Amino acid sequence: MSSSANPSGATSSNDPARQPDAVVQENPLKQGVFLHTGWRSAGTWVWSRLRALDTATGFYEPLSNVLADLSLADVAASRPTLTSGHPPLAAPYFDEYRPFLHEGARGVEGYRKRFGIDRFAIAPDAEFPALQAYLRNLCERTLEQGRVPVFKFCRSSGRLPWLKQAFPQAMHVGVLRNPASQFASGWLLSQQWSNAFFVAAPFRVLGLNQTDPLVREAIAVCGVSLPPVAPTSDDAYALACEQYARSAEANNAYRAFVALWILCALRMANGVDLLVDMDQLGQSRDYAAGLRAVFETHSGLSPDFSSARDLVDETRRSAARITGIDGRSMRTVHSAALKFLKAQGATDTAFIERVREKMVLANELTELWR
């Protein structure tokens, strides 16, 4: 992403109507949209706005391990639950995978379960050629039908540089929400509905990547304590993380979340064509309209974002429900994470400033957590 390439003319960073940050492209329309999001970032809502368009085909979570066992009979039941917080969907989550499923068999064509764990190494791993072939097949068959493939990922940010190089014809979009709001969304699900998945996820991703020097540094910088077990297999470690998350010290759970959040932000820093600021999207109609225009210019898709909720206000109103976390002590974690990002040599000053603003906002939002 280039700070000097704002298609609508960026206003001051203090202006609530600041326009979307995007790279100006001289190429023809992009042949697909890759949404790189995080769990509880409101990425599903962004994807749903694109999926609703007649010319788009929206693939939900193409790296999710659910796809390894998915059958045609399962598709109809893959709908939002009352506790998901997801928008109503006209079709089931995985409806677009029907052509890639076979009667009497399980698993989406070309999918491997190993795709489900994000990776943060600079160089692609041994699984990446298979992952590239799998996504290319989804893309090509969609394009043959005259439609634009739109992928909503929650497990791709670490591999964003790999995917950007492998799919230069796609528009790569980062979805960024301040870490306090994003964490609170998952923490409340754990508190109210005993759904520990979103609390466990950062531990799982960090633990399975802890041999990588960059990940190890983020873990140390944020003061994260991982589950006291060695990852013997992905499945076994995932189970251990789920158990750990149910009893983990709450401040440690937030530190783990921030460590993963800043690692994903680092990969977005120089790897996306467009950044969607979810906090600003719900607060500025001008920003929402500018975002729609950027999508239309570069992908031919014109999603309507005007119904975005003010997610920052929702976090403020839920502050009293966030218990077990010393919010004031999280200031040092936010500061350490920002310093980590700057130390990695990210060159996009506008993006770094955007992350700094997210940390300032997170300081404000966590102030009342107890």
C-alpha positions as CSV (number, residue, x, y, z in Angstrom):
1,M,0.0,0.0,0.0
2,S,1.4,3.4,-0.9
3,S,0.7,6.4,1.3
4,S,1.1,8.7,-1.7
5,A,-1.4,6.8,-3.8
6,N,-4.8,7.8,-2.4
7,P,-7.3,7.9,-5.2
8,S,-9.6,10.4,-3.6
9,G,-7.0,12.7,-2.1
10,A,-6.4,11.8,1.6
11,T,-7.4,14.4,4.1
12,S,-5.8,14.9,7.5
13,S,-5.5,11.9,9.7
14,N,-7.7,13.7,12.3
15,D,-10.5,14.2,9.7
16,P,-13.3,11.7,10.3
17,A,-14.0,11.7,6.6
18,R,-10.5,10.7,5.6
19,Q,-10.6,8.8,2.4
20,P,-9.7,5.1,1.9
21,D,-6.0,4.4,1.5
22,A,-5.4,2.6,-1.8
23,V,-2.8,2.0,-4.4
24,V,-3.5,3.7,-7.8
25,Q,-3.4,1.0,-10.5
26,E,-2.9,1.6,-14.2
27,N,-3.9,-2.0,-14.9
28,P,-7.3,-3.2,-16.2
29,L,-9.9,-4.3,-13.7
30,K,-8.7,-6.8,-11.1
31,Q,-9.8,-10.4,-11.7
32,G,-10.9,-11.1,-8.1
33,V,-11.0,-9.7,-4.6
34,F,-9.0,-11.2,-1.7
35,L,-10.3,-9.9,1.6
36,H,-7.6,-10.4,4.3
37,T,-9.5,-10.1,7.6
38,G,-9.2,-11.3,11.2
39,W,-11.6,-13.1,13.5
40,R,-14.3,-10.7,14.8
41,S,-13.0,-7.9,12.6
42,A,-16.4,-7.5,10.9
43,G,-14.9,-9.0,7.7
44,T,-17.9,-11.2,7.2
45,W,-20.1,-8.1,6.9
46,V,-17.7,-6.5,4.3
47,W,-17.8,-9.8,2.4
48,S,-21.6,-10.0,2.5
49,R,-21.8,-6.5,0.8
50,L,-19.7,-7.8,-2.1
51,R,-21.3,-11.2,-2.2
52,A,-24.8,-9.5,-2.6
53,L,-23.7,-8.1,-6.0
54,D,-25.0,-10.0,-9.1
55,T,-21.6,-10.1,-10.7
56,A,-19.7,-11.5,-7.7
57,T,-19.3,-15.0,-6.3
58,G,-18.4,-14.9,-2.6
59,F,-16.3,-17.7,-1.2
60,Y,-16.5,-17.8,2.6
61,E,-13.4,-18.8,4.5
62,P,-11.6,-20.8,1.7
63,L,-8.9,-21.8,4.2
64,S,-11.2,-23.0,7.0
65,N,-10.7,-26.6,8.2
66,V,-14.5,-27.0,8.0
67,L,-14.0,-27.4,4.2
68,A,-12.0,-30.6,4.7
69,D,-15.2,-32.5,5.9
70,L,-17.9,-30.5,4.2
71,S,-20.4,-32.4,2.1
72,L,-23.2,-31.3,-0.2
73,A,-25.7,-32.3,2.5
74,D,-24.0,-30.0,5.1
75,V,-24.1,-26.8,3.0
76,A,-27.7,-25.8,3.7
77,A,-27.1,-25.8,7.5
78,S,-24.1,-23.5,7.3
79,R,-25.9,-20.3,8.3
80,P,-25.3,-17.6,11.0
81,T,-26.3,-18.5,14.5
82,L,-28.0,-16.1,16.9
83,T,-24.7,-15.6,18.8
84,S,-22.4,-15.1,15.7
85,G,-23.1,-11.4,15.3
86,H,-23.0,-12.0,11.5
87,P,-25.5,-10.3,9.1
88,P,-28.4,-12.3,7.7
89,L,-27.3,-14.1,4.6
90,A,-29.5,-14.8,1.5
91,A,-27.6,-18.1,1.0
92,P,-25.7,-20.4,3.4
93,Y,-22.0,-19.5,4.1
94,F,-20.6,-22.2,1.9
95,D,-23.2,-22.2,-0.9
96,E,-20.6,-21.2,-3.5
97,Y,-18.6,-24.4,-2.9
98,R,-21.4,-26.7,-4.2
99,P,-19.7,-27.1,-7.7
100,F,-16.5,-28.1,-5.9
101,L,-18.2,-30.8,-3.8
102,H,-19.0,-34.3,-5.0
103,E,-22.0,-36.5,-4.2
104,G,-21.2,-39.1,-1.6
105,A,-17.8,-37.6,-0.7
106,R,-16.5,-35.1,1.8
107,G,-14.1,-32.2,1.3
108,V,-13.9,-29.3,-1.2
109,E,-12.0,-30.1,-4.3
110,G,-8.3,-29.3,-3.9
111,Y,-8.6,-28.3,-0.2
112,R,-6.1,-29.6,2.4
113,K,-6.5,-29.3,6.1
114,R,-3.0,-27.9,6.5
115,F,-4.2,-24.7,4.7
116,G,-6.1,-23.8,7.8
117,I,-3.0,-22.6,9.8
118,D,-1.6,-19.2,8.9
119,R,2.1,-18.8,8.4
120,F,4.4,-15.8,8.8
121,A,7.6,-16.8,7.1
122,I,8.9,-14.6,4.3
123,A,9.3,-17.6,1.9
124,P,6.3,-19.8,0.9
125,D,6.2,-23.2,2.6
126,A,6.0,-26.6,1.0
127,E,2.2,-26.5,1.1
128,F,1.9,-23.3,-0.8
129,P,1.9,-24.7,-4.4
130,A,-1.1,-26.9,-3.5
131,L,-2.8,-23.9,-1.9
132,Q,-2.1,-21.8,-4.9
133,A,-3.5,-24.4,-7.2
134,Y,-6.7,-24.8,-5.1
135,L,-7.4,-21.0,-5.1
136,R,-6.6,-20.7,-8.8
137,N,-9.1,-23.4,-9.6
138,L,-11.8,-21.5,-7.6
139,C,-10.8,-18.3,-9.4
140,E,-10.7,-19.7,-12.9
141,R,-14.0,-21.6,-12.8
142,T,-15.7,-18.5,-11.4
143,L,-14.2,-16.2,-14.1
144,E,-15.3,-18.6,-16.8
145,Q,-18.9,-17.9,-15.7
146,G,-18.3,-14.2,-16.1
147,R,-18.3,-13.5,-12.4
148,V,-15.7,-12.0,-10.0
149,P,-14.5,-14.3,-7.2
150,V,-14.5,-12.7,-3.8
151,F,-12.6,-14.5,-1.1
152,K,-13.1,-13.7,2.6
153,F,-10.1,-15.0,4.6
154,C,-9.4,-15.2,8.3
155,R,-6.3,-17.2,7.9
156,S,-4.3,-15.4,5.2
157,S,-2.8,-12.3,6.6
158,G,0.5,-13.9,7.5
159,R,0.7,-15.4,4.0
160,L,-0.4,-12.1,2.3
161,P,2.9,-11.5,0.6
162,W,2.9,-15.0,-0.9
163,L,-0.7,-14.6,-2.1
164,K,0.0,-11.1,-3.5
165,Q,2.8,-12.5,-5.6
166,A,0.9,-15.6,-6.7
167,F,-2.3,-13.7,-7.5
168,P,-1.2,-10.2,-8.8
169,Q,-4.3,-10.0,-10.9
170,A,-6.5,-9.9,-7.8
171,M,-7.3,-6.9,-5.6
172,H,-5.9,-7.5,-2.2
173,V,-7.9,-5.8,0.6
174,G,-6.9,-5.6,4.2
175,V,-9.7,-5.2,6.8
176,L,-8.5,-3.5,10.0
177,R,-10.4,-3.0,13.2
178,N,-8.9,-1.6,16.5
179,P,-7.6,-4.5,18.6
180,A,-9.7,-3.7,21.7
181,S,-13.0,-3.8,19.8
182,Q,-12.0,-6.9,17.9
183,F,-10.9,-8.8,21.0
184,A,-13.9,-7.7,23.0
185,S,-16.2,-9.2,20.4
186,G,-14.7,-12.6,20.8
187,W,-14.2,-12.3,24.6
188,L,-17.9,-11.6,25.2
189,L,-18.8,-14.7,23.2
190,S,-16.6,-16.7,25.6
191,Q,-18.0,-15.0,28.7
192,Q,-21.6,-15.3,27.7
193,W,-21.9,-18.4,25.6
194,S,-18.8,-20.4,26.6
195,N,-17.5,-20.2,23.0
196,A,-13.8,-20.1,23.6
197,F,-12.8,-20.4,19.9
198,F,-11.9,-16.8,19.4
199,V,-9.9,-16.6,22.6
200,A,-8.0,-19.8,21.7
201,A,-7.3,-18.9,18.1
202,P,-4.4,-16.5,18.8
203,F,-2.7,-19.0,21.1
204,R,-3.1,-21.7,18.4
205,V,-1.6,-19.6,15.6
206,L,1.2,-18.2,17.7
207,G,2.1,-21.6,19.1
208,L,2.2,-23.4,15.8
209,N,4.4,-20.6,14.4
210,Q,6.6,-20.1,17.5
211,T,9.8,-21.4,15.7
212,D,9.6,-18.5,13.3
213,P,11.9,-15.7,14.6
214,L,9.4,-12.9,13.8
215,V,6.6,-14.7,15.6
216,R,8.8,-15.5,18.5
217,E,9.8,-11.8,18.8
218,A,6.1,-10.7,18.8
219,I,5.3,-13.2,21.5
220,A,8.1,-11.8,23.7
221,V,7.4,-8.2,23.0
222,C,3.7,-8.6,24.0
223,G,4.6,-10.8,27.0
224,V,2.5,-13.8,25.9
225,S,2.5,-17.0,27.8
226,L,1.6,-19.9,25.5
227,P,0.0,-23.2,26.6
228,P,2.5,-25.3,28.4
229,V,2.4,-28.2,25.9
230,A,4.5,-28.9,22.8
231,P,2.6,-28.8,19.5
232,T,2.8,-32.5,18.5
233,S,0.1,-32.1,15.8
234,D,-2.1,-29.2,14.6
235,D,-5.3,-30.9,15.9
236,A,-3.8,-31.9,19.3
237,Y,-2.5,-28.4,19.8
238,A,-5.8,-26.8,18.8
239,L,-7.5,-28.9,21.4
240,A,-4.9,-27.9,24.0
241,C,-5.3,-24.2,23.2
242,E,-9.1,-24.5,23.5
243,Q,-8.7,-26.0,27.0
244,Y,-6.1,-23.4,27.9
245,A,-8.3,-20.5,26.7
246,R,-11.1,-21.6,29.1
247,S,-8.9,-21.0,32.1
248,A,-6.2,-18.7,30.8
249,E,-5.4,-15.5,32.7
250,A,-7.5,-12.8,30.9
251,N,-4.7,-10.3,30.5
252,N,-2.6,-13.0,28.9
253,A,-5.5,-13.7,26.4
254,Y,-5.5,-10.1,25.4
255,R,-1.7,-10.0,25.0
256,A,-1.9,-13.0,22.7
257,F,-4.5,-11.4,20.7
258,V,-2.5,-8.2,20.3
259,A,0.6,-10.2,19.3
260,L,-1.3,-11.9,16.5
261,W,-3.0,-8.6,15.5
262,I,0.3,-6.7,15.1
263,L,1.8,-9.6,13.1
264,C,-1.1,-9.5,10.7
265,A,-0.9,-5.7,10.5
266,L,2.8,-6.0,9.6
267,R,2.0,-8.2,6.7
268,M,-0.7,-5.8,5.5
269,A,1.6,-2.8,5.8
270,N,3.2,-3.3,2.4
271,G,1.0,-6.0,0.9
272,V,-2.5,-4.6,0.3
273,D,-4.0,-2.6,-2.5
274,L,-6.7,-1.2,-0.3
275,L,-7.2,-0.9,3.5
276,V,-10.7,-1.0,4.9
277,D,-10.8,0.8,8.3
278,M,-13.8,-0.8,10.1
279,D,-13.8,1.8,12.9
280,Q,-14.1,4.7,10.4
281,L,-16.5,2.9,8.1
282,G,-19.3,2.9,10.7
283,Q,-18.7,6.6,11.6
284,S,-18.4,8.3,8.2
285,R,-20.8,8.1,5.2
286,D,-18.2,9.9,3.1
287,Y,-15.6,7.2,3.9
288,A,-18.2,4.5,3.0
289,A,-18.9,6.2,-0.3
290,G,-15.2,6.6,-1.1
291,L,-14.6,3.0,-0.3
292,R,-17.4,1.9,-2.7
293,A,-15.8,4.1,-5.4
294,V,-12.4,2.5,-5.0
295,F,-13.8,-1.0,-5.3
296,E,-15.7,0.0,-8.4
297,T,-12.7,1.6,-10.0
298,H,-10.4,-1.3,-9.5
299,S,-12.6,-4.4,-9.5
300,G,-15.8,-3.3,-11.3
301,L,-17.8,-4.2,-8.1
302,S,-19.8,-1.5,-6.4
303,P,-20.7,-2.7,-2.8
304,D,-23.0,-0.5,-0.7
305,F,-21.4,0.1,2.7
306,S,-23.8,2.7,3.9
307,S,-25.5,0.4,6.5
308,A,-22.2,-0.1,8.5
309,R,-22.7,0.0,12.2
310,D,-20.6,2.2,14.5
311,L,-18.6,-0.6,16.1
312,V,-16.5,1.7,18.2
313,D,-19.6,3.0,19.9
314,E,-20.8,-0.6,20.5
315,T,-17.5,-1.4,22.2
316,R,-17.8,1.7,24.5
317,R,-21.3,0.6,25.5
318,S,-20.2,-2.9,26.3
319,A,-17.3,-1.9,28.5
320,A,-19.0,-2.8,31.7
321,R,-19.5,-6.4,30.4
322,I,-15.7,-6.9,29.8
323,T,-14.6,-8.5,33.1
324,G,-11.3,-10.0,34.3
325,I,-9.0,-7.7,32.3
326,D,-7.0,-4.8,33.7
327,G,-7.6,-2.5,30.8
328,R,-5.2,0.2,32.0
329,S,-2.3,-2.2,32.1
330,M,-2.9,-2.9,28.4
331,R,-1.4,0.5,27.4
332,T,2.1,-0.9,27.7
333,V,1.1,-3.8,25.4
334,H,-0.3,-1.4,22.7
335,S,2.9,0.7,22.9
336,A,5.2,-2.4,22.7
337,A,3.2,-3.7,19.7
338,L,3.5,-0.4,17.8
339,K,7.2,-0.2,18.5
340,F,7.5,-3.8,17.2
341,L,5.8,-2.8,13.9
342,K,8.1,0.2,13.4
343,A,11.2,-1.9,14.2
344,Q,10.4,-4.3,11.3
345,G,11.1,-1.7,8.7
346,A,7.6,-1.1,7.4
347,T,7.9,1.8,5.0
348,D,4.4,3.0,4.6
349,T,4.2,5.9,7.0
350,A,0.4,6.4,6.4
351,F,-0.2,2.8,7.4
352,I,2.0,3.1,10.5
353,E,0.0,6.3,11.5
354,R,-3.2,4.3,11.0
355,V,-2.0,1.6,13.4
356,R,-0.9,4.2,15.9
357,E,-4.4,5.6,15.8
358,K,-5.8,2.1,16.4
359,M,-3.6,1.8,19.5
360,V,-4.6,5.2,20.8
361,L,-8.2,4.2,20.4
362,A,-7.6,0.8,22.0
363,N,-6.1,2.7,25.0
364,E,-9.3,4.7,25.4
365,L,-11.6,1.6,25.0
366,T,-9.7,-0.6,27.4
367,E,-9.6,2.1,30.1
368,L,-12.8,1.0,31.7
369,W,-12.1,-2.8,31.5
370,R,-11.8,-4.4,35.0
